[in-house]
Amino acid sequence: MEYYAGIDVSLESASLCVVDATGQIVCEAKLASEPEVLIGWFRDLGLAVTRIGLEAGPLSQWLYAGMRDAGLAVELLETRHVRNAFKAMPVKTDRKDARGIAQLMRLGWFRPVHCKSLPAQEVRALLTARKLLQTKNHDVEMSLRGVLRGFGLKVGRTTPRTFAGRIRELVTGHATLSTVAEALLSA
C-alpha cells in the first residue's frame, strides 16, 4: 500500500500526518522543526512513504534540503495553491493543515515549487542585507535633515562623502544637536 505525508511547519514545531492510499489517517505527530528530527521520525515510521508534502515558507527550504539529501521523497508546495485548497476549512489548525497537505499529496492536487540552491539563498541574504543597510542609511540622512530643518538649519546638496562634514558644520555650537547628530551619524 502507498502512504502519503503532509507536514505543516511553524517556527517551533511541525505537525505531521500520514495517510494511506484510501485517505485514512495512519498516524499523526507533532515534532520539532528540525531536519534531523523529521528524518528520524520518517525512518522509524516503518512505512515506505511515497510522497511527503511541505508547504513553502521561511523554514521550508532548509527542511526540504535536509530531507531530500536524506533520500526522502519530499515535495515543496506552492503556498497560494495550498491556501486556495484549504479555503473551505472552517477551522484552521496546524494539525488540520498537515492532514490537508497529506490528502493533496495522495490525490496529486499540488503544484511543486523550485527550492533555491544554498549558494542562491546566500546571495539573496547578502542582497537583502545590503538593501536594508541602504534603506536605513537613507532614513538616517532624511531624519537628520528633518531635525535640523526644525532649527532653521538647511543641509542643502551633499554627496555621501560630504554629508557628515556638512552636518557637523551646521551643528557646531549646538550641544544637543551635536549629540543627536553624532549618534545618528555613527549609527
C-alpha positions as CSV (number, residue, x, y, z in Angstrom):
1,M,0.0,0.0,0.0
2,E,1.1,3.5,-0.7
3,Y,1.4,6.2,2.0
4,Y,1.5,10.0,1.8
5,A,2.5,12.5,4.3
6,G,1.9,16.2,5.0
7,I,3.9,18.5,7.1
8,D,2.7,21.9,8.4
9,V,5.7,23.8,9.7
10,S,5.8,26.6,12.2
11,L,8.8,28.1,13.9
12,E,8.9,25.8,16.9
13,S,7.1,22.6,15.8
14,A,5.9,20.7,12.8
15,S,2.6,18.8,12.6
16,L,2.8,15.6,10.6
17,C,0.1,13.4,9.1
18,V,0.4,10.2,7.2
19,V,-2.5,8.8,5.2
20,D,-2.8,5.6,3.2
21,A,-4.0,5.3,-0.4
22,T,-7.6,5.4,0.6
23,G,-7.2,8.6,2.6
24,Q,-7.4,7.1,6.0
25,I,-5.1,8.6,8.6
26,V,-2.4,6.2,9.6
27,C,-0.6,8.3,12.2
28,E,0.0,11.9,13.3
29,A,2.7,13.6,15.3
30,K,4.0,16.9,16.4
31,L,7.7,17.3,16.3
32,A,10.5,19.9,16.4
33,S,11.0,21.8,13.2
34,E,14.5,20.3,12.6
35,P,15.5,18.2,9.6
36,E,17.2,15.6,11.8
37,V,14.1,15.1,13.9
38,L,11.8,14.8,10.8
39,I,14.2,12.4,9.0
40,G,14.5,10.2,12.1
41,W,10.7,10.1,12.5
42,F,10.1,9.0,8.9
43,R,12.9,6.4,9.2
44,D,11.4,5.0,12.4
45,L,7.9,5.0,10.9
46,G,8.4,1.7,9.2
47,L,6.3,2.7,6.2
48,A,7.5,3.5,2.7
49,V,6.1,7.0,2.2
50,T,5.5,7.6,-1.5
51,R,5.4,11.4,-1.2
52,I,5.9,14.0,1.6
53,G,4.4,17.4,1.1
54,L,5.9,20.5,2.7
55,E,4.3,23.9,2.2
56,A,6.8,26.6,1.1
57,G,7.7,29.0,3.9
58,P,10.5,30.5,5.9
59,L,11.9,27.2,7.2
60,S,10.8,25.1,4.3
61,Q,13.8,25.4,2.1
62,W,16.1,24.3,4.9
63,L,13.9,21.4,5.9
64,Y,13.4,20.4,2.3
65,A,17.1,20.3,1.5
66,G,17.9,18.2,4.6
67,M,15.1,15.7,3.9
68,R,15.9,15.5,0.2
69,D,19.5,14.9,0.9
70,A,18.5,12.1,3.3
71,G,16.7,10.4,0.4
72,L,13.1,11.2,1.3
73,A,10.6,11.8,-1.5
74,V,9.7,15.3,-0.4
75,E,7.9,18.0,-2.5
76,L,7.9,21.7,-1.8
77,L,4.3,23.0,-2.3
78,E,3.2,26.4,-3.7
79,T,1.7,28.3,-0.8
80,R,-1.1,30.1,-2.7
81,H,-2.2,26.8,-4.2
82,V,-2.4,25.1,-0.7
83,R,-4.2,28.1,0.8
84,N,-6.8,28.0,-2.0
85,A,-7.3,24.3,-1.5
86,F,-8.0,24.9,2.2
87,K,-10.3,27.9,1.9
88,A,-13.4,25.9,2.7
89,M,-12.0,24.6,6.0
90,P,-14.0,26.4,8.8
91,V,-11.2,26.0,11.4
92,K,-7.6,26.1,10.5
93,T,-5.1,24.4,12.8
94,D,-1.6,23.1,12.2
95,R,-2.9,19.5,12.6
96,K,-5.7,20.0,10.1
97,D,-3.3,21.7,7.7
98,A,-1.0,18.7,7.9
99,R,-4.0,16.4,7.2
100,G,-4.9,18.5,4.2
101,I,-1.4,18.5,2.8
102,A,-1.3,14.7,3.1
103,Q,-4.5,14.5,1.2
104,L,-3.2,16.8,-1.5
105,M,-0.2,14.6,-1.9
106,R,-2.4,11.5,-2.1
107,L,-4.6,13.0,-4.8
108,G,-1.8,14.7,-6.7
109,W,-3.5,18.0,-6.4
110,F,-0.5,20.1,-5.8
111,R,1.9,22.3,-7.6
112,P,5.6,21.8,-6.7
113,V,7.9,24.8,-6.5
114,H,11.6,25.0,-7.1
115,C,13.8,25.1,-4.0
116,K,16.7,27.6,-4.4
117,S,20.2,26.2,-4.0
118,L,22.2,27.1,-1.0
119,P,24.5,29.5,-3.0
120,A,21.4,31.2,-4.4
121,Q,20.0,31.6,-0.8
122,E,23.3,33.1,0.3
123,V,23.4,35.6,-2.5
124,R,19.8,36.6,-1.7
125,A,20.7,37.0,2.0
126,L,23.6,39.3,1.0
127,L,21.4,41.4,-1.3
128,T,18.6,41.7,1.3
129,A,21.1,42.8,4.0
130,R,22.6,45.3,1.6
131,K,19.2,46.8,0.7
132,L,18.3,47.0,4.4
133,L,21.5,48.9,5.1
134,Q,21.0,51.3,2.2
135,T,17.4,52.0,3.3
136,K,18.4,52.6,6.9
137,N,21.2,54.9,5.8
138,H,18.8,56.9,3.7
139,D,16.3,57.0,6.6
140,V,19.0,58.4,9.0
141,E,20.0,61.0,6.4
142,M,16.4,62.2,5.9
143,S,15.8,62.2,9.7
144,L,18.8,64.3,10.3
145,R,17.8,66.7,7.6
146,G,14.3,67.0,9.2
147,V,15.6,67.5,12.7
148,L,18.0,70.3,11.6
149,R,15.3,71.9,9.5
150,G,13.3,72.4,12.6
151,F,16.1,74.6,13.9
152,G,16.4,76.6,10.6
153,L,19.5,74.7,9.6
154,K,19.4,73.7,5.9
155,V,21.7,70.9,4.8
156,G,21.4,71.5,1.1
157,R,23.0,69.4,-1.6
158,T,25.6,66.9,-0.4
159,T,27.2,63.7,-1.5
160,P,27.7,60.6,0.6
161,R,31.3,61.8,1.3
162,T,30.4,65.3,2.2
163,F,27.1,64.7,4.2
164,A,28.7,64.0,7.6
165,G,31.0,67.0,7.4
166,R,28.1,69.3,6.4
167,I,26.0,68.1,9.3
168,R,28.9,68.6,11.8
169,E,29.5,72.1,10.3
170,L,25.8,73.0,10.9
171,V,25.5,71.7,14.5
172,T,28.8,73.4,15.7
173,G,27.9,75.4,18.8
174,H,24.7,73.5,19.5
175,A,25.5,70.9,22.2
176,T,22.2,69.0,22.0
177,L,22.1,68.9,18.2
178,S,25.8,67.8,18.1
179,T,24.9,64.9,20.4
180,V,21.9,63.9,18.3
181,A,23.9,64.3,15.0
182,E,26.9,62.3,16.2
183,A,24.6,59.5,17.5
184,L,22.8,59.3,14.2
185,L,26.0,59.6,12.1
186,S,27.7,56.8,13.9
187,A,24.6,54.5,13.7
